[in-house]
């Protein structure tokens, strides 16, 4: 440190060394840093290197050797320890400036490019902080033992390791742990500790014996406010043979529910991202807003998601996940009532090419390929993708379901499409019921009235499709309650009733369908056929049309 503490270093004009050192001391003595010696150690090291002008020379290896005192066998490509601590530091600094240091005249941030600290005016907001890369971080606490017999002692540690291993494979979730805390720790103490290491979610639970059974209870809740997102109770036989199975049982059950792309974590963060101010959004927020548009497909969500994704790409142009999401939205948007833009194939191709460039093995990139093949009627490419999804690169529920749905929508290799959908839904009970649209379409190829009805009824559980009560014209209240993005359900419902020769309900659901599209039948058919097989649509209309009034009959 220079001897003249009042001098202003050239790399921080207007800020003296004394001001910097005092600010650094205030940060590490704050409640956010005081409980973590590792965070204080890392901050002090980066802070000193930065104010001495050596910030650009800091690497993962200098942090590992000079700061963390790791052995010389450290391999940054294989060991994520440094990156994990950097993420924790970034979150801790963010929490400090959102609370204690809100009005501080100096602001310290971890650079996105390298490992130096950026030292800014307290009024400055760096552009790169608008859409940072942070994802939800889940801390897994070792489950508490409750009066376990000797044969089960130590099992909670094994289970913690298994859960962390299983959940760490999820591409949009960071996992820390398993972390050990005293059995007497309160919920607030657990939440405070999780916050201090940068976690936003906590997974904990207990293992107890009840007679001849072992009971495992797991809970997922948020660190801020401790909002419970999910709870599960699993009862096992008190038998040593069960020990060999329990890890797989718990990981499959909890892993699918907690870390799935369509589970409670994604739902919670989708709600959170939708209400965040623009300057607080992250790349993850932009992606899940795109997911929200794909799940509910209201025109409001769709237009907003496209806007947010494009804003995020201005800041993070090399983020393949954003390019892939935008490619999917722009590919299927012309099916949506209220979307006024024409289909721009070159725009979709450009984003798809960028997704392939930056994230070639991402399941989300391959989902974008599937939808692009569907709207361009590239059946050979779609079938090849469907046959390869289990073999080439990571596989998840979204990829299986999206490719299967596209195959069914295009009425090509529908058996394969249905098999992929069944596999996706078996992997994750939280998978959206919209996938049963593919199963319903598959059933129509064989005129299987029972299977069509089962699939449609499952979709109607979450679609708000009004039930037929005898009137051919739906009421204004019924129309207002039905989301226009769900037009595929009344289309198949009308077809199902037409197959049964039921004129009144066929007209009822046809009227809902035409309402979704503003009464413009020709434009409605163009939108439907953008993503669906024209031959399938024609087959449905051939059955439906004879039961309609002449004035509302489509031209065949």
Order of alpha helices (4+ residues) and beta strands (2+ residues): alpha-alpha-alpha-beta-beta-beta-beta-alpha-beta-alpha-beta-beta-beta-alpha-alpha-alpha-alpha-alpha-alpha-alpha-alpha-alpha-alpha-alpha-alpha-alpha-alpha-alpha-alpha-alpha
